[in-house]
Amino acid sequence: MAEQYIYAVARIRSRELSLLNEAVISQLCAAATEEDCLRILNEKNWGNPDLSSEEMFQEENKKTWALIRELVPDKMEIFDVFRLEKDYHNLKAAIKESCIGGIHPGIFAQGGTIPAADIQKAVAESDYEALPKTMRQVAQEAKETLLQTRDGQLCDIIIDRAAMEQIRLAGEKTREPLLKDYGELVCATGDIKIAVRAAKTGKDKQFLDKALAPCSTLDVAALSQAASAGMEAVIAYLDHTVYADAIEELSQSVASFERWCDNRMIRTIKPQIHNPFGIGPIAAYILARDNEIKTVRIILAAKRNSLPEEMLRERVREMYV
């Protein structure tokens, strides 16, 4: 029942006050250097002078999930929809490491639904039964494909499709509208990005049929047919879908489209600011934190590479607060 989350939502409301707002993001964009940005962030209780920017991001992510575990310790599985992406990233990393040989520090992500070390060990030993049931077949297929063909891209599309499918299904399983919308958006926009890349590189329909994951808001058979015909056909197909307003962004770059995806999700979750009940505000807070970390990462990278402020402002995401 929604009432069981009243205390958790009250705590989330207090934490929302410390989220980075548009004014802070504007201040970061206007800062002269990466070091100036880090000083501003330190004042907002992000990191400290002894941490690198990457260590700061890791700490901020840990803070988010530590809070969620504190608030809803017996409901963590409902947020698997946000964490599965890291599991499949780790599966991809583990397969490539096992086929190449050697140890490669830093390639595994933390914060998935299962420890990265467990995936690494299972893949290295080809012990697929040690993996979650939904991951076993794709792990075996991807590893055998890479060993037999040495085609890293083919390995990637096998895992990426499985990831998109499982994220969508995890969202549907919760029966929570916000989480279902998130899973659907991840899957659909992932399909669109694959279709666009395939159209630009001349991939055939056989490749596309293998790469695209089924979802509710796209006809993947039609998208596959369009992408195999070229970019104009992809645009023509999307013009008749709920993603028609993304066409202008796609015509600019994949990065612009990714910004559109993030902004669309932020607009979707903003009504949760006024919702005092249920799991929605908690899920929205997780997405808001992920969004601000992603935005700060973009800003710091831009400062590091001396990107003009005007160009940077075109890349930053909308904020939740």
N, C-alpha and C positions, 0 to 999 in steps of 0.2 A: 504493500500500500504506500501511497505517496507520503503519508504522515511519518513513516519511519525515517525519512530523509530530512525532516525539518531541522534538526540540530546540525546535520552535515551541511545543508544549504546555508544556514546562518553563518557557519564558519567560512564557507566559500565567499559569502558576501563581504566578510571582513578582509579576506585575502584579495578580492577583486580591487580593493582600494590601492594595492601596491602594484597592480599590473601597469605596464608601460602604456601611456596614452599617446594620442597623436602629438601633443606638445613635446613630450620627451623624445619621440621619434624624430620630430622636426629639429630638435636641439642636436641630436646625434648626427643628423644629415648635415647640419651646418658646421659641425666641429671640424677643425682644420686637419687633425690627424687621428690615426687609430688610437694613439696614446690618450688623446683628449677624450675620445669616446669612452675608453676604458675608465678614465677618471669619473666621468659622468655616471657610468654604470655602477662603479664602486659606491658612489654616493646613494645609489638606489638599492644598495645591498646586493648587488650582483658581483660575485667573485671578490677578489682582493688583489693587491699589487703583486703578491707572490704567485698568482695563478696565471697561466697562459690563457689566451682567449678560448682555446678548445677545452681546457680544463674547466673554465668558467661555465661553458655550455653544458658540460657533463654534470657539474654541480647543480646547475639550475634544473636540469631534467630530473636529477635525483630528488631535489626538494619537492617537485610536483608530485612524484609518485609516492614519496614518503608521506605527504599530506593525505593523498587518496587512501593509502593503506591504513592510515590512522582513522580516517573518517568512516570508511566502509570496508573493514577488514574481511567481512564474510561475503562481499559482493564483487571482489576483484575480477572474477571471470567475465562480468558484464562489459569490462573495458578491454577485453582481449582484442576487440575490433581495432583498437589503437596500437596494440603491441605486436600483432602478427607480422607486420611489415618487417620488424627487426628479426623475427625468427627466420623469415625467408631470405633476408639479406645474409644472415649467418649461415644458412644452408648453402647459398651460392658461394660464399667465401670458403666454407669448409670443403666443398666439392673441388673447387679450383686449387686449394692448398693441397688436398690429398692427391690430386692428379699431377701437380707440379713438383711436389715434394718440398721438404724444409718447413721451417716455422716462420710465420710472417706476422710479427706483432702489430697490433693496431687495426687489423682488418675486421675484427668482430665487434658488433654493437652490443651494448648492454641494455637491459630493460625489456627484453622479449618475454614471452609467456613461459619459456623454458631457458635454462642457462645455456649460454653460447658454448661452454665447454662440453656440455652433453651432446650437442649437435656435432661439434668437432670430432669427438671421440667415436660417435656412432658412424659417421661418414668415413672416417679413417679406417675403421674396422669393417666397413660394409655391413654393420649390424643394424639393418633398417628397422627391425622389430623394436629397437630401443627408442625409436622416434615416435612422436604422436601418430596415431593411425592415419590421420588425414595427410601426413607428410611422407609416409613410407614409400608409396609408389612413385611420387614425383622425384624423391631423392634418388631412388634406384635408377629411374629412367634418365635423369639428368646426368648422373655420374657415369653410367654406361655409355651415354651419348658422347660425353666429353672424351672418355677414354678411347672410344672407337673412331670418332671423327676429328677430334682435336678442334672442334668448332665451338669456340666460347660463346658466340652469339646464339647458336642453337641451344646450348645449355641454358643460357640466360632466359630465352623466351619460354622454355618449359617451366622454369621456376617462377618467372614473373606472372605467367598466366595462372599458375596455381595460387600464388599469393593474392592476386586480385579476386579470384573466385572465393578463397577462404575468408578474406576480409568482408566481401559482400554477404556471404552466408552467415558470418559471425554477427553482422549488423542485423540481419533479418531474424536471427535466433533470439536476440534480446527483446524483440517486439516493442522496442522503444523507438518512436518516430525519428528522433535526432540521430541515433546510432544507425538506424536503418538507412537514413539519408546519407550519412557519412560513408557507409560501406558501398552504397550504390554510386556515389560520386567518385570515390576512389577507383572503382572498377571501370565506370564509363569513361572517365577522363584518361585513365590508363590506356584504354582501348583507342581513344582518339589520338593520343600521342604516338602509339604504335602505328596506327593507320597513316598518320602524317609522315612519320619517318620512312615507312615502307613505300609510300607514294613517291617521296622525294628520291629514294634510292633504287626504285624500280623492282621491288620485291614482288614475287608472283602470288597468286591467290592461295596456292598450297601453303606458302609460308604464313600468310595472314590467317588462314583457317586454323593453323596450329597455335598462333600467337594470341589471337583475340579471345577474351573471356566473355561468356554470356552474361547479360545484365538486362534490367527491365526497361531502361530508358533508351536503349539503342537496339536496332536490329543488326546484330553483328554479321549476319550473312550479307546483308545489303552493304554494310560498311566495308566488309572484306572485298566485295565486288567493286565497290567504288575506288578503294585504295589501289587495287590492282590496275585500275584504269588511269590513275594519275590524280594529282592534287586538285584539279578543277572538279573532278567527280566527287572527291571527298567533301569539298566545300558545298557542292550542290546537294549532297545527301544531308549534311549537317544543317543546312538551311531549313530543313523540314523537321527538325528535332527540337527538344527543349534546350539544346546547346547552341542555337543559332546565334545568340548574342556573343558567342566566343569567336565567331569567324574573323572579326576584325583583328582580334589578338593573335589568332593563328597566322594571319597573313603577315604579321610583323615578325614573330619568332616563337619558338617553343617556350622560351623564358617568359614572354608576355602572356602566353596561354597559361603557364603554371601560376603566374601571379593572379590571373583571372580565376583560376580554380580555388586558390586560397581565399581570395576576396569573396567569392561566392559562398564558401563555407562560413566565413565570418558573418556575412549577412544573414545566413541561415540560423546561426546560433544566437544572434543578438537579442531576439525576443526572450531568451532565457534569463537575461538580466532582471526581468520583471516577474519571473516565475518563482514563487516561494516554496514550491513543492516538487517532489520527484527527483529522478536521477538526472534530468535534463540539465539543470544548472551545474552539476558536478562534471558532467561530460563536456559542457561548454567551457568550463574553466580549464580542463585538460587541453582542449583544442586552442583556447586563447593563449595558454602558456607556450604550446608548441609553435603557434603562429608568431609570438613575439621573439622567441629564440631564433626562429628562421629569419625573421626580419633583421634582428641585430647581427646575425651571422652575415647577411648580405651587406649590411652597412659597413661592418668591419673589413670585409673583403674588398669593398669598394675603396675605403680609405687606404688600405694597404697597397692598392694598385693605382692610387691617384685618379680615380674615376671622378669626372666633374659632378658637382652637386646636383645640377639639373638632371643629368642622366641617372644619378642615383635615385632621386625622388620618383622617377618613373618605374623603379624596380621595387620599392618598398611596399609592404602589404598594409591593408587597412587594419586598424586595431579594434579590439573587442570593446574597449572602454574609451 
